Amino acid sequence: MTITDWDDAYANRDHVPDAPAILEALPRDAQAFRDRMSAQGRARLGVAYGAGARQLYDLFLPEAESPKGLVVFVHGGYWRLFDRTYWSHYATGALAHGWAVAMVQYTLCPEASIAGIGTEVAAGIAAAAGEVPGPIRLAGHSAGGHLVTRAMCSDSALPESVAARVAHTLSISGVHDLRPLIRTAMNEDLKLTLESAAAESPALLLPRNGARVTAWVGDIERPEFVRQSTLLANIWTGLGADMAQVKAPGRHHFDVIDGLLDPDSQMMRTLLG
């Protein structure tokens, strides 16, 4: 199939009828979650990991005095939208299993380049890892899926001492080859060239030794997201990663991450198991 409209190929909102309602509910549900966690003394909000105004993360702690480890979640929004405060409640599933959860945000395009964002996210992961001992799990959605996968590339800015603790990376609807985005209108903000897109595409890079990665995608998402997931699964399997792919039945781009809310979901079992 030849794609002639690349903007439509990556236009998730236009193909999910209830997208506006879902996106409107996110900050409200996230705020209610933060209020509850703060009242319980289990939230550290707005922790700086760098000097930039958006170089912040929120850390949520489980009821257990000693967390089993750390889950880091990185949000999406095509590197241009959102922040950590939209997604707080997606810490629910991991917290129920006794894990601490850090929600990392970053400077957005066009103020930052995608390469610069990757460096920021690596610094955020490292900073949160310094607060919580034990194993680490990474999870990211959409552009966040790209960013956590990018952190597990052999040339990423994530310190080796931290990368060695990452037991599993979950890329949810991740974009793993950035080159098609050059043909979209959003590239006015992303400012990708063929060279910079290739340099930041995990599917074109080597995974770290011992990387364990699951590419998770909804089976009714835009075909490009299914293809991007399958692409990483195929290529990184051939490069030695412990690689898996899940196509979640009946899930679209905006509800595919709902498994993070449910401690008993297949997504949570996969991420933490």
N, C-alpha and C positions, 0 to 999 in steps of 0.2 A: 504494500500500500504506500503510495506517495503522499506525503504530508505537504499541503500547500499553504495552510493557515497555522503557523507555529504559535501564534498567540492563543488560538482556540485549543491547540493541543495541550497547553499548560494552564488553561483557564478553568480551575476547579470550581470556583463559585458559580460560574454560568451553567454548570451541569449537575449541581446538587440543589434541588428545589428548596430545601429548608436551610440552606447555607446562611442566609441572613439571621434567622432565629438562633441558629447554633452559635454563630460568632457574637451575637448580642449577649447571649447568656454567659459566655466565657468569663469576662471580667467580674460579673456579679457573683458567679459561683466561686471563682477564685478568691474574691474578697471575703466571702462568708467563711471559706476554709481558713484563710489567714487569720481572721478574727478568732476562730475557735482555737487554732494552734497557739496564737499569742496569749489567749486567756489561760491556756494550760502551761504556759512557759516553755513551749516546745518549738518556738520559731525564732530564728535570727534573721532579721530582714535587712536587706540593703547592705550586705557585707561587700566591701570594696576589694577587688583583686588587682586593681590598677588605678592609674590616675584619671582615666577617662570618665566622663559623666555617666556613661552607660555600662561601665565595667564593674558590674555588681552581680551578686547572686544572693538568693534566699536559701537558708538551710533549715530544713524541718527535721525534727528528731523524733524517733519512735518512743513509745512508752517505756521500753526497756532502758535501763541506765546505760548499758553498753551496746551500741548498735552492732549488728552483724557485719556491717560494711556500709558502703556508700553507693547510692544510685545518683548519677548526674543526668539531668534532663536538659536538652537544648531545644529551644523552640524554633519553629519555622516562620514563614512569612516572606519567602523569596528573598531573604537577606535584607528586606526593605521595610518590614512591618513588625508590629507586636513587640512585647517585652516579657519579662519573666512573670509579671503580675497577671497575665491572662491564663496561666497554666497551673497555678499553685495546687489546685485540687487533684491534679493528676499524680500527685505524690501519694495518694490514698492507698493504693494497692501495696506498694513497697513498704510503706510505714507499718501496715498491718502485719507484715512479715518480719518486722524488727530491724529494717534498714533505715538509715538516714537518707534524706533526699536533698540534693542541691539543684536549684533551678537557676541556670546561668543565662544571663543576657549579654548583649554585645552591641558595639557601635554598628549602625545600619548603613547600607549603601544609600546614596553615593558618598556620604562622608567618609566611609571606610571602603576599601576594596575587599573582595571576597578573600583574597590571600591574607589581608590584615585581620579580617574577622576570624579566620581559622587560627591565627596566632593568638588572638584574644581568647577564644574558647579554650585553647590548650592551657593558657594561663589560668583561666577560671577553674578548669578541672583540677589543675595542680594545686591551686589555693584551697579549694574545698577538700581535696585529698589530704592536705596538711592538717585539717581539723578532725577528720574521721579516719581512724586506722582500719586496716583490714582490706578485704577485696573490694574492687570497684566494678560496677556495671554502668555502661553508658547507654543512653537512649536519646534519640532525637527524631523529630517529626519533620518531614518535607525538607526544607533547607537545613533544619536541625539534623535530619538523617544524614545529609551530606557532611555536616560539620563533625559529627561524632565519628563517622567513617573516615573522614580526612584525618582526624586525630590518630587513627590507627594505621595510617600510612607510614612507611619506613622513614620518610623524610620530614615528618611533622615536627612541630615545636613542642610537643608533649614530652616532658623529661622521661628518660628511660626508666628511672626509678618509679615513676607513676605509671607509665605504660605497662610495666611488668606486673602491676597489681590489677590491671583490667582483665577480668575473667570472661567478659562477654560484652559485645556491642550490638545494640538493636537499632537498626536503621529502618524507621517506619516511613514508608512512602518517600524514601530518600531519592535525591537527584544525584546520580553518581558519575554522569558524563555531562559536563556543563556546556559543551560545544553547541548543542541545539539552541540554547538560550540566546546565543548571539543573534539569532533570527527573530527574536521577539522584541516587542516595544519596550519591555522592562529593561532591556539592555542599555537604554538611555541612562538608567541609574546604576546598573551593574558594571557597565563599562568594560565588558569582557572583550578581549581579542582572541583570535584562535590560539595564540601562544599562551595567554594567561588562563584561558579556559582549560586547555590541556594540562597546564601545570597544577591546577586545583581540582582535577577530576579523579576521584579515587579509582574509578575503573581503568584509568590509564597509568596508575601508579602501583607500587609494590606494597602489599600489606606487611605489617610488622611480623617478625617471626612469632609464631604461636598465636596469632590473632584468631579469635573465635567471633564470628559475625553472623547475625541473622538478618536477612533482608525481608521485611514484612510489608505487605501491600494488600489493599482491598481489591477483591477481584472485580468490582464494578467501578473502579477508579478510571480516570482517563487512561487510554491505552499507553500513553507515553510513560506514565508512572509504573505501570506493570512492566513495561519494557526496561525501564531504568533499574528496577529491582532485579529482574532476571539477568540483566547485563552484568551487574556486580556479582551475582551468585555464580554465573558461569565463569567469569574471568578470574575472580579471586580463588575459586576452587582450583583452577589450573595453576595458581601461583602459590599454593600451599596453605592457604587459610582454611581453618575449620569452618566451613561455610554452609549455611542453610538458607532456604527460602520458604516463606509461608504466604499463600494467597488466601486471605480471610474471606470466606463466603459472605456475599451480600453487604460488604463494607465499602463505603466511599471514603473520599479523602478526609472528611471532617469527623467521621465516627470511627475510623479505623484505629484511633488511639484510645478508644474508650476502655479497652482491656486494661489500661494502666489504673483505672478507677476501681477495678474489681480484683480483690486479693486472690480469688479462685479462678481467674480467667486463664485461658491457654497462654495469653501474652505474658502474664506475670509468671506462670510456671516456666515458660521458656526463658525469660529474662533472668530469673533468679535461680533456676534449677541447676 
